[in-house]
Amino acid sequence: MLTMLARLLKALNAETSPWAIAWAFVLGMFMGLTPLWSLHNLFILFFALAFRINFSAFLLAFVFFSGLAYLLDPIFDYLGESLLTTGALEGLWVALYENPLARLFQYNHTITLGSFVFCVLFAPIWLFASHRLIVLYRHRVMARFNQLKIVQIVKSTKFFSTYQRISGLRGS
């Protein structure tokens, strides 16, 4: 867990695109808030592995939102039940349930449907909010931290430059 946190801090402080980290947070949110053994999570894991996102950020978001999901399950259950019992959507649910491929997604379960709809609605907000937080972190927190005398002294030592070269922090 500490290694993942260290890798996330390394990505936040490196030249990794803020959008790559923000998308990792969004995919981790989907994976963490929805039931783990769902078919759509297989697609989310595929996207997380196929695209250039920060996998440590994805895993940390997954762990965080998995814990948060237990608190939000009553809301997901209510949302899913409301959608499944809406008369106007009855034809859609019947058609999805009769389709064997669509049935694999398990959207006839209240928590699965409610959590997925919640994630779809909350994803754009979380994407832009996390991007903004990353940018603010880089401009404010990291900039102030780098201005500390102790940090400047440590960064000017030969030991630190050797450490950077060996650990590959510069991307070489």
Secondary structure, DSSP 4 states (H G I P E B T S, - for coil): -HHHHHHHHHHHHTT--HHHHHHHHHHHHHHHHS-TT-HHHHHHHHHHHHS---HHHHHHHHHHHHHHHHHHHHHHHHHHHHHHT-GGGHHHHHHHHHSHHHHTTTTTSHHHHHHHHHHHHHHHHHHHHHHHHHHHIIIIIHHHHHHSHHHHHHHTSHHHHHHHHHHTTT--
